[in-house]
Amino acid sequence: MSGLLSFLLMPLAWLYAGVMAVRNWLYDTGRKSSGNFWPVPVLSVGNLRVGGTGKTPHVAWLVRELLSRGQHPAILSRGYGRRTRGYRLGSPQETAETFGDEPLQYYQDFKEQVPVAVCEDRLTGLSRLFAQPQVGTVVLDDAFQHRRVQPDFSILLTEQHRPFYEDYVLPAGRLRENRTGARRADAVIVTKCDADLSVARQQEIEQRVRRYARPGVPVLFSTYAYSEPVPLAGSAAKTGTCGPEIVLLTGIAQPGPLRDYLMAAGYHIVHHADFPDHHAFTPAEIAGVAAHCGPGRCIFTTQKDATRLLAPALHTEIARLPVFYIPVTVKFLADGAARLRQLLPAALKPQAVV
């Protein structure tokens, strides 16, 4: 957004920020109830900014950590972008349209090992999820502004190159609420960092974050680690068949890091079909992408986009194309992973399950 447009929209941003400030004040003072009466620990991963801070791989990291400690975690998401309503529990029959692309990715990653549910009402979702056997911890995906639920531990994410402390409230910027909302976080993770981010730069970022976070709240730094391309099920992709020229297909908020990684890995992106976040691809759009996929060229996409490419309406088009997705995981800088493990509450300790 240009500086002039942001300036012109600032009065609306002040109005929106005021509404959100009153809402938060009502919760902070107890005039609106915020539940914290769960039979098991509830952890939250969220952000202040609209989209693209890396919630999905960080939730996955947290769930894997819980599993490694003998926990029985479950994931609850709103299911943004789905065409259904109410509570749904992940199953092999769910699609991105019925379940949401991010929750479906969780389900595909963890299979039956971790229950994954969606519900726009988090209180209802929690009560239904607790009825599942052997749920020992619940991880809330993108629930930082859902004040009706008070988690036992809240992680706030912010990008290195788009930090919340340099942003403004909607519509002048991309923040969902004022920067001071960071005070609710129990830990702040600066995401998508340069792998060689210097200690001096980390300290500078940490100082700016601490202007808004509570005293003593740790500030950690993470980056992305990409893996080898994986053939998309149902496509014509075969391992080892891709040349250096590729077509990139994305429908995520911030495709830049993936582009940078692919170019650094020696690939030449001949065409980038860049769609909005959570975009529901159509057969015509896939056919348009296929037009750029000549001999020796493959189509690369993200794991989240791959869930939407499995839609039944796209089967015919996808079956003709060599489509691969690039898995991504979180890697913490320095001793960030060890510090986060120490910070997590009693949820990481073996306990009885409901």
C-alpha positions as CSV (number, residue, x, y, z in Angstrom):
1,M,0.0,0.0,0.0
2,S,1.4,3.4,-0.9
3,G,2.2,5.9,1.7
4,L,-0.3,8.4,0.4
5,L,-3.2,5.9,0.4
6,S,-2.2,4.7,3.9
7,F,-2.3,8.3,5.1
8,L,-5.7,8.9,3.6
9,L,-7.1,5.8,5.2
10,M,-5.7,6.6,8.6
11,P,-9.0,8.1,10.0
12,L,-10.8,4.8,9.3
13,A,-7.9,3.0,10.9
14,W,-8.2,5.1,14.0
15,L,-11.9,4.3,14.2
16,Y,-11.3,0.5,13.7
17,A,-8.5,0.6,16.3
18,G,-10.8,2.3,18.7
19,V,-13.5,-0.3,18.3
20,M,-10.9,-3.1,18.9
21,A,-9.4,-1.2,21.9
22,V,-12.9,-1.1,23.5
23,R,-13.4,-4.7,22.8
24,N,-10.1,-5.7,24.4
25,W,-10.7,-3.5,27.4
26,L,-14.0,-5.2,28.0
27,Y,-12.2,-8.6,28.1
28,D,-9.3,-7.3,30.0
29,T,-11.5,-5.9,32.8
30,G,-13.8,-8.9,32.9
31,R,-16.9,-7.1,31.6
32,K,-16.9,-9.7,28.8
33,S,-16.1,-13.2,29.9
34,S,-13.0,-15.0,28.7
35,G,-13.0,-18.8,29.4
36,N,-10.0,-20.5,31.0
37,F,-11.6,-23.6,32.5
38,W,-10.4,-26.3,30.2
39,P,-9.8,-29.9,31.4
40,V,-6.5,-29.9,29.4
41,P,-4.0,-27.2,28.5
42,V,-4.8,-24.9,25.6
43,L,-2.0,-23.3,23.5
44,S,-2.6,-20.6,20.9
45,V,-0.6,-19.6,17.9
46,G,-1.6,-16.4,16.1
47,N,-0.6,-12.9,14.9
48,L,-1.6,-9.3,14.8
49,R,-1.3,-9.0,11.0
50,V,-3.7,-10.3,8.4
51,G,-2.3,-13.5,6.8
52,G,1.1,-14.7,5.9
53,T,3.2,-14.9,9.1
54,G,3.8,-18.7,9.0
55,K,1.2,-20.0,11.4
56,T,0.8,-23.4,9.7
57,P,4.4,-24.6,10.0
58,H,4.7,-23.2,13.5
59,V,1.6,-25.0,14.6
60,A,3.0,-28.2,13.0
61,W,6.3,-27.7,14.9
62,L,4.4,-27.3,18.2
63,V,2.3,-30.4,17.6
64,R,5.4,-32.5,16.8
65,E,7.0,-31.2,20.0
66,L,4.0,-32.2,22.0
67,L,4.0,-35.7,20.4
68,S,7.7,-36.1,21.2
69,R,6.9,-35.4,24.9
70,G,4.3,-38.2,25.1
71,Q,1.3,-35.8,24.8
72,H,-1.9,-36.4,22.9
73,P,-2.4,-33.1,21.1
74,A,-5.3,-32.0,19.0
75,I,-5.6,-29.0,16.7
76,L,-8.6,-26.6,16.5
77,S,-8.9,-24.1,13.6
78,R,-11.5,-21.8,12.3
79,G,-11.3,-23.4,8.9
80,Y,-11.0,-20.2,7.0
81,G,-12.1,-20.4,3.3
82,R,-14.2,-23.5,3.7
83,R,-17.8,-23.6,2.3
84,T,-19.3,-25.3,5.4
85,R,-20.3,-24.1,8.8
86,G,-20.1,-25.4,12.3
87,Y,-18.0,-28.1,13.9
88,R,-16.3,-30.7,11.7
89,L,-13.7,-33.3,12.7
90,G,-11.1,-34.3,10.1
91,S,-11.7,-37.5,8.1
92,P,-10.5,-39.0,4.8
93,Q,-13.7,-37.6,3.2
94,E,-12.9,-33.9,3.9
95,T,-11.6,-31.6,1.2
96,A,-10.2,-28.1,1.2
97,E,-13.7,-26.8,0.4
98,T,-15.4,-28.6,3.3
99,F,-12.6,-28.3,5.8
100,G,-10.2,-25.5,4.8
101,D,-6.8,-25.8,3.2
102,E,-4.7,-25.3,6.4
103,P,-6.7,-27.7,8.6
104,L,-6.6,-30.3,5.8
105,Q,-2.9,-30.0,5.6
106,Y,-2.7,-30.7,9.3
107,Y,-4.9,-33.7,8.9
108,Q,-2.8,-35.0,6.0
109,D,0.4,-34.4,7.9
110,F,-0.6,-36.2,11.1
111,K,-3.3,-38.6,9.8
112,E,-5.1,-40.3,12.7
113,Q,-2.3,-39.5,15.2
114,V,-3.7,-36.0,15.9
115,P,-7.4,-35.1,15.9
116,V,-8.0,-32.0,13.8
117,A,-11.2,-30.0,14.0
118,V,-12.6,-26.8,12.6
119,C,-15.3,-24.5,14.1
120,E,-15.8,-20.8,13.8
121,D,-17.0,-20.7,17.4
122,R,-13.9,-21.7,19.3
123,L,-15.8,-22.4,22.6
124,T,-18.1,-24.8,20.8
125,G,-15.2,-26.3,19.0
126,L,-13.3,-26.9,22.2
127,S,-16.2,-28.5,24.0
128,R,-16.8,-30.9,21.0
129,L,-13.1,-31.6,20.7
130,F,-12.7,-32.5,24.4
131,A,-15.3,-35.2,23.8
132,Q,-12.8,-37.0,21.6
133,P,-10.9,-39.8,23.3
134,Q,-7.3,-39.2,24.4
135,V,-7.1,-35.4,23.9
136,G,-4.4,-34.2,26.3
137,T,-3.6,-30.7,24.8
138,V,-5.3,-28.5,22.2
139,V,-3.4,-26.1,19.9
140,L,-5.5,-23.2,18.6
141,D,-4.6,-22.1,15.1
142,D,-5.0,-18.4,14.5
143,A,-6.8,-17.5,17.7
144,F,-4.9,-14.5,19.0
145,Q,-8.0,-12.2,18.6
146,H,-10.5,-14.8,19.8
147,R,-10.8,-13.3,23.3
148,R,-13.6,-15.6,24.4
149,V,-11.0,-18.2,24.8
150,Q,-8.1,-17.5,27.2
151,P,-5.3,-19.9,26.4
152,D,-2.8,-21.2,28.9
153,F,0.1,-20.1,26.6
154,S,-0.1,-17.7,23.7
155,I,2.5,-17.4,20.9
156,L,2.5,-14.3,18.7
157,L,4.1,-14.5,15.3
158,T,5.5,-11.6,13.3
159,E,7.5,-11.5,10.1
160,Q,11.1,-10.2,10.0
161,H,10.4,-8.2,6.8
162,R,6.8,-7.1,7.8
163,P,7.0,-6.7,11.6
164,F,3.9,-5.6,13.4
165,Y,5.7,-2.6,15.0
166,E,6.1,-1.0,11.5
167,D,2.5,-1.7,10.5
168,Y,-0.9,0.1,11.0
169,V,-4.4,-1.1,11.8
170,L,-6.8,-1.9,8.9
171,P,-7.5,-0.3,6.4
172,A,-4.4,1.9,6.5
173,G,-2.2,-1.1,7.2
174,R,-2.6,-4.9,7.8
175,L,-3.0,-5.1,11.5
176,R,-6.1,-6.6,13.0
177,E,-5.7,-4.6,16.2
178,N,-3.4,-2.1,17.7
179,R,0.3,-3.0,18.2
180,T,-0.3,-3.0,22.0
181,G,-2.2,-6.3,21.6
182,A,1.3,-7.9,21.7
183,R,1.1,-7.6,25.5
184,R,-1.1,-10.7,25.6
185,A,1.7,-12.9,24.1
186,D,3.6,-15.2,26.3
187,A,6.3,-15.6,23.6
188,V,7.0,-13.7,20.4
189,I,8.5,-15.4,17.4
190,V,9.9,-13.4,14.5
191,T,9.3,-15.6,11.5
192,K,10.7,-16.0,8.0
193,C,14.0,-14.6,9.1
194,D,17.1,-14.6,6.9
195,A,19.1,-17.7,7.8
196,D,22.2,-15.5,8.4
197,L,20.4,-12.8,10.4
198,S,23.1,-11.2,12.5
199,V,23.0,-11.1,16.3
200,A,23.1,-7.3,16.1
201,R,20.0,-7.2,13.9
202,Q,18.2,-9.7,16.1
203,Q,18.9,-7.5,19.1
204,E,17.6,-4.5,17.2
205,I,14.4,-6.3,16.3
206,E,14.0,-7.6,19.9
207,Q,14.3,-4.1,21.3
208,R,11.5,-2.8,19.0
209,V,9.2,-5.8,19.8
210,R,9.7,-5.1,23.6
211,R,8.2,-1.7,23.2
212,Y,4.9,-3.5,23.0
213,A,5.3,-6.9,24.6
214,R,5.2,-7.5,28.3
215,P,8.5,-7.2,30.2
216,G,10.4,-10.5,30.2
217,V,8.5,-12.1,27.3
218,P,11.0,-13.9,25.2
219,V,11.6,-12.9,21.6
220,L,12.7,-15.9,19.4
221,F,13.7,-16.1,15.7
222,S,12.8,-18.7,13.1
223,T,13.3,-19.4,9.5
224,Y,12.0,-21.8,6.9
225,A,13.6,-25.0,5.9
226,Y,12.4,-26.4,2.5
227,S,12.5,-30.0,1.5
228,E,12.8,-31.8,-1.8
229,P,9.8,-31.6,-4.1
230,V,7.1,-34.2,-3.5
231,P,4.9,-35.5,-6.3
232,L,1.2,-34.5,-5.9
233,A,-1.1,-37.5,-5.6
234,G,-3.1,-38.0,-8.8
235,S,-0.8,-35.9,-11.0
236,A,1.6,-37.1,-13.6
237,A,4.6,-36.1,-11.5
238,K,7.5,-38.5,-11.1
239,T,10.5,-38.1,-8.9
240,G,13.6,-37.0,-10.8
241,T,11.9,-35.8,-13.9
242,C,12.1,-32.0,-13.4
243,G,14.5,-29.9,-15.3
244,P,15.8,-26.4,-14.2
245,E,12.9,-24.6,-15.8
246,I,9.7,-24.7,-13.7
247,V,6.3,-23.1,-13.4
248,L,5.3,-21.8,-10.0
249,L,1.7,-22.0,-8.8
250,T,0.8,-20.3,-5.5
251,G,-2.3,-19.1,-3.7
252,I,-0.8,-18.0,-0.4
253,A,-0.3,-14.6,1.2
254,Q,3.5,-14.4,0.9
255,P,5.0,-16.5,-1.9
256,G,8.3,-14.5,-1.9
257,P,10.3,-16.8,0.4
258,L,9.5,-19.8,-1.7
259,R,10.4,-17.9,-4.9
260,D,13.7,-16.9,-3.3
261,Y,14.5,-20.5,-2.2
262,L,13.7,-22.0,-5.6
263,M,15.9,-19.4,-7.4
264,A,18.7,-20.0,-5.0
265,A,18.4,-23.7,-5.5
266,G,19.1,-23.2,-9.2
267,Y,15.6,-23.3,-10.7
268,H,14.4,-20.8,-13.3
269,I,10.8,-19.8,-12.9
270,V,9.5,-19.3,-16.4
271,H,6.0,-18.3,-15.1
272,H,4.5,-17.6,-11.7
273,A,0.7,-18.0,-11.5
274,D,0.2,-16.0,-8.3
275,F,-3.3,-16.1,-6.8
276,P,-4.7,-14.7,-3.6
277,D,-4.4,-16.5,-0.3
278,H,-6.8,-19.5,0.0
279,H,-7.8,-19.2,-3.7
280,A,-10.1,-21.9,-5.0
281,F,-8.5,-22.9,-8.3
282,T,-10.7,-23.6,-11.3
283,P,-10.2,-26.0,-14.2
284,A,-9.7,-23.0,-16.5
285,E,-7.0,-21.5,-14.3
286,I,-5.1,-24.9,-14.1
287,A,-5.4,-25.2,-17.9
288,G,-3.9,-21.7,-18.2
289,V,-1.0,-22.7,-16.0
290,A,-0.5,-25.9,-18.0
291,A,0.0,-23.8,-21.2
292,H,3.4,-22.7,-19.7
293,C,4.4,-26.2,-18.9
294,G,6.4,-27.3,-21.9
295,P,8.6,-30.4,-22.3
296,G,10.9,-30.9,-19.3
297,R,9.1,-28.4,-17.2
298,C,7.3,-29.2,-13.9
299,I,4.8,-27.2,-11.9
300,F,5.9,-26.5,-8.3
301,T,3.4,-25.4,-5.6
302,T,3.1,-25.2,-1.8
303,Q,1.8,-27.9,0.4
304,K,-1.1,-25.7,1.4
305,D,-2.0,-25.1,-2.3
306,A,-1.7,-28.8,-2.9
307,T,-4.7,-29.5,-0.7
308,R,-6.8,-27.3,-3.0
309,L,-5.4,-28.9,-6.1
310,L,-6.9,-32.2,-4.9
311,A,-10.4,-30.9,-5.4
312,P,-12.5,-33.3,-7.4
313,A,-13.3,-30.7,-10.1
314,L,-9.6,-30.5,-10.9
315,H,-8.8,-34.2,-11.2
316,T,-8.9,-34.3,-15.0
317,E,-6.5,-31.3,-15.4
318,I,-4.2,-32.3,-12.6
319,A,-3.9,-35.9,-13.9
320,R,-2.2,-34.6,-17.1
321,L,0.4,-32.4,-15.3
322,P,3.7,-33.0,-13.4
323,V,2.8,-31.2,-10.2
324,F,5.1,-31.2,-7.1
325,Y,4.7,-29.5,-3.8
326,I,7.6,-28.2,-1.6
327,P,7.3,-29.1,2.1
328,V,8.3,-26.5,4.5
329,T,9.3,-26.8,8.2
330,V,10.4,-24.3,10.9
331,K,14.0,-24.0,12.0
332,F,14.8,-21.8,14.9
333,L,17.9,-19.6,14.9
334,A,20.5,-20.1,17.7
335,D,18.9,-21.7,20.8
336,G,15.4,-20.6,20.0
337,A,13.9,-24.1,19.9
338,A,15.5,-25.0,23.3
339,R,14.2,-21.8,24.8
340,L,10.6,-22.4,23.5
341,R,10.7,-25.9,24.9
342,Q,11.6,-24.5,28.3
343,L,8.8,-21.9,28.1
344,L,6.0,-24.2,27.3
345,P,3.8,-24.8,30.3
346,A,2.8,-28.1,32.0
347,A,1.2,-29.1,28.8
348,L,4.5,-30.6,27.7
349,K,4.6,-33.0,30.7
350,P,2.9,-36.4,30.6
351,Q,-0.6,-36.2,32.0
352,A,-3.9,-37.9,32.2
353,V,-6.0,-37.5,29.1
354,V,-9.8,-36.8,28.8
